[in-house]
Amino acid sequence: MSERVRQRLALLFGVCGVLLVPWIAVLIWQAHCTAGKRSFDSSWIVLDVLEACCLLVVAFLLRRDHRVTSPAAAATAAVLAMDAWFDGMSAAPRWAYAESLAMACFAELPLAALLAWVAWRTLPGPQPSP
Protein backbone atom coordinates (compact mmCIF):
# COMPACT_ATOMS: atom_id res chain seq x y z
CA MET A 1 0.00 0.00 0.00
CA SER A 2 1.43 3.36 -0.99
CA GLU A 3 2.18 6.11 1.50
CA ARG A 4 -0.44 8.37 -0.08
CA VAL A 5 -3.18 5.72 0.22
CA ARG A 6 -2.23 5.00 3.84
CA GLN A 7 -2.39 8.68 4.75
CA ARG A 8 -5.76 9.18 3.08
CA LEU A 9 -7.22 6.10 4.75
CA ALA A 10 -5.84 7.26 8.10
CA LEU A 11 -7.57 10.60 7.56
CA LEU A 12 -10.85 8.88 6.60
CA PHE A 13 -10.83 6.61 9.66
CA GLY A 14 -9.87 9.51 11.92
CA VAL A 15 -12.70 11.67 10.60
CA CYS A 16 -15.18 8.79 11.01
CA GLY A 17 -14.02 8.27 14.59
CA VAL A 18 -14.39 11.97 15.41
CA LEU A 19 -17.80 12.18 13.71
CA LEU A 20 -19.08 9.45 16.02
CA VAL A 21 -18.62 11.77 19.01
CA PRO A 22 -21.70 13.96 18.28
CA TRP A 23 -23.71 10.80 17.58
CA ILE A 24 -22.64 9.40 20.95
CA ALA A 25 -23.74 12.68 22.57
CA VAL A 26 -27.18 12.31 20.94
CA LEU A 27 -27.44 8.74 22.23
CA ILE A 28 -26.48 9.83 25.74
CA TRP A 29 -29.10 12.60 25.63
CA GLN A 30 -31.77 10.17 24.41
CA ALA A 31 -30.82 7.62 27.07
CA HIS A 32 -31.09 10.30 29.74
CA CYS A 33 -34.61 11.13 28.52
CA THR A 34 -35.67 7.49 28.88
CA ALA A 35 -34.04 6.87 32.27
CA GLY A 36 -35.83 4.17 34.21
CA LYS A 37 -37.08 2.30 31.14
CA ARG A 38 -35.55 -1.05 30.27
CA SER A 39 -33.66 -0.59 27.03
CA PHE A 40 -30.39 -1.27 25.27
CA ASP A 41 -29.45 2.43 25.09
CA SER A 42 -26.38 2.09 27.30
CA SER A 43 -25.22 -0.90 25.23
CA TRP A 44 -25.41 1.17 22.03
CA ILE A 45 -23.52 4.00 23.68
CA VAL A 46 -20.71 1.70 24.77
CA LEU A 47 -20.58 0.01 21.36
CA ASP A 48 -20.37 3.38 19.57
CA VAL A 49 -17.64 4.56 21.97
CA LEU A 50 -15.77 1.33 21.16
CA GLU A 51 -16.20 1.98 17.42
CA ALA A 52 -14.92 5.55 17.73
CA CYS A 53 -11.89 4.44 19.76
CA CYS A 54 -11.12 1.60 17.34
CA LEU A 55 -11.34 3.89 14.31
CA LEU A 56 -9.05 6.45 15.93
CA VAL A 57 -6.54 3.76 16.91
CA VAL A 58 -6.50 2.36 13.37
CA ALA A 59 -6.01 5.88 11.98
CA PHE A 60 -3.10 6.45 14.37
CA LEU A 61 -1.48 3.09 13.55
CA LEU A 62 -2.01 3.45 9.82
CA ARG A 63 -0.47 6.91 9.76
CA ARG A 64 2.64 5.51 11.44
CA ASP A 65 2.72 2.30 9.37
CA HIS A 66 2.78 0.29 12.60
CA ARG A 67 3.05 -3.49 12.54
CA VAL A 68 -0.16 -4.01 14.55
CA THR A 69 -2.30 -2.11 12.05
CA SER A 70 -3.58 -5.32 10.46
CA PRO A 71 -5.08 -6.93 13.60
CA ALA A 72 -6.45 -3.58 14.78
CA ALA A 73 -8.15 -2.99 11.42
CA ALA A 74 -9.55 -6.54 11.42
CA ALA A 75 -10.94 -6.11 14.94
CA THR A 76 -12.50 -2.76 14.01
CA ALA A 77 -14.11 -4.33 10.93
CA ALA A 78 -15.60 -7.04 13.16
CA VAL A 79 -16.95 -4.45 15.62
CA LEU A 80 -18.61 -2.48 12.79
CA ALA A 81 -20.15 -5.63 11.29
CA MET A 82 -21.42 -6.64 14.73
CA ASP A 83 -22.96 -3.20 15.22
CA ALA A 84 -24.73 -3.41 11.86
CA TRP A 85 -26.14 -6.82 12.76
CA PHE A 86 -27.30 -5.80 16.24
CA ASP A 87 -28.85 -2.58 14.90
CA GLY A 88 -30.88 -4.51 12.35
CA MET A 89 -31.92 -7.26 14.73
CA SER A 90 -33.01 -4.93 17.52
CA ALA A 91 -34.68 -2.18 15.49
CA ALA A 92 -38.39 -1.61 15.77
CA PRO A 93 -40.47 -2.19 12.63
CA ARG A 94 -40.86 0.42 9.90
CA TRP A 95 -38.85 3.65 10.23
CA ALA A 96 -36.30 2.47 12.82
CA TYR A 97 -35.64 -0.70 10.83
CA ALA A 98 -35.25 1.27 7.58
CA GLU A 99 -32.86 3.64 9.33
CA SER A 100 -30.75 0.79 10.71
CA LEU A 101 -30.70 -0.91 7.31
CA ALA A 102 -29.57 2.32 5.62
CA MET A 103 -26.82 2.84 8.21
CA ALA A 104 -25.65 -0.74 7.72
CA CYS A 105 -25.68 -0.61 3.91
CA PHE A 106 -24.23 2.86 3.42
CA ALA A 107 -21.92 3.35 6.42
CA GLU A 108 -21.09 0.45 8.71
CA LEU A 109 -20.66 -2.43 6.27
CA PRO A 110 -18.75 -0.48 3.58
CA LEU A 111 -16.44 0.86 6.27
CA ALA A 112 -16.02 -2.67 7.67
CA ALA A 113 -15.16 -3.95 4.18
CA LEU A 114 -12.60 -1.17 3.73
CA LEU A 115 -11.08 -1.99 7.11
CA ALA A 116 -10.92 -5.69 6.16
CA TRP A 117 -9.07 -4.71 2.98
CA VAL A 118 -6.68 -2.57 5.04
CA ALA A 119 -6.12 -5.49 7.42
CA TRP A 120 -5.25 -7.73 4.46
CA ARG A 121 -2.98 -5.18 2.77
CA THR A 122 -1.08 -4.31 5.96
CA LEU A 123 -0.24 -7.88 6.92
CA PRO A 124 3.46 -8.13 7.73
CA GLY A 125 5.64 -10.04 5.32
CA PRO A 126 5.68 -10.19 1.53
CA GLN A 127 2.88 -8.10 0.08
CA PRO A 128 0.28 -9.93 -2.01
CA SER A 129 -0.16 -8.76 -5.56
CA PRO A 130 -3.26 -6.59 -6.14
N, C-alpha and C positions, 0 to 999 in steps of 0.2 A: 504494500500500500504506500502510495507516495506521501511525502510530507504535506503537500497541499491538501490532499484528501483527508488525511488525519486531522489537520488543523480545522478544516471545515466541519468535519463530523464532531470534533470536540466542541466547537462552537454551537452546533445544533443541539447536542445533548445537554450542554450547559444551559442554553436558552430554555429548553424543555423543562429542565429541572427547576429553574428559577420561575418559570410560568406556572408551575404547580403550586407555588406558595400562595398566590391569591385564591386559587381553587381550594386549597386547604383551609384558608381563612373563612371562605364561604361555608365549607362543611362544618367547621367549628361553630360558626354563628347559627347554622341550622340545627346542629345538635343541641346547642344551648337552648334554642326555642322549644325543643321537644324533650327537655329534661324530665325524667320520671317515666317516660314511655319506653317500653322494651323495643329496642331497635339495634341495627348493626352500625349505627352512625360512627361510633368510636372505632369500630373495626375498619371502616372505610378511611377514616382520618389517619389511622396508623399505617394502613397500606399505602396511602398516597404520600405520607411522609417518607416511607421506605422507598417508594419509587423516586421521589425527588432526590433523596440522598444517593441512591444508586446511580441515577443519571449524572449527578454532579461528580461522583467518584469516577465514573467511566470517562467523563469529559476531562477530568484532571489527569487520569492515567494515560489517556489517549494523547493528550497534548505533550506529555513527557515521554511517550513511546515506552512505557513501562512494561516489564515482562508479565505482570499479572493483569494486563488489560483484557486478555482473552477470557479468563474465567469470570472476571467482573462483568464483562459485557454479556456473557452467557447467562449469568445469574440474573442480571437486570432484564434480559429478554424473557426469562422464565417468570419473573415477578409481573411484568406487563401482561403476559399471556394469561397468567392466573387472575389478574385484576379484570381483564376482559371477560373471562369465563364467569367469575363471581358476579360481576355487574349484570351480565345477561341472565344468569340463573336466579338472581334475587330481585330483579326489577319487577315492579308491578305491571299489570297489563297496560296496553295502549301506549300513552305518551312516554312513560318512564322506560318501557321496554324499547321503544323506537329510539329514544335518546341513548340508551346503553348500547344498542346495536350500532348506531352511528359512531359513537365514541370508539367502539371496538374496531369497526371496519376502517375508519378514517384516521385514527390516532394511535390507539394502543397496539393493535396487531401489526400495522406497517412499521411502527417504531421497534417493536419486538423483532420483526424480520430483519430490519437494518442492523440491530444490535447482534443478532445471530450471525449475520454476514461479517460484522466487525470481529466477533469472537473467532470465526473461522480464519479470517485474513490476518489476525494478529497472533495466531498460534506460533510459539517459538519453534525454531528449526527451519528447514528449507521451505520456502514459500511455494504453495501450489500455483500452478499456472491458471490464469483467469479463464 
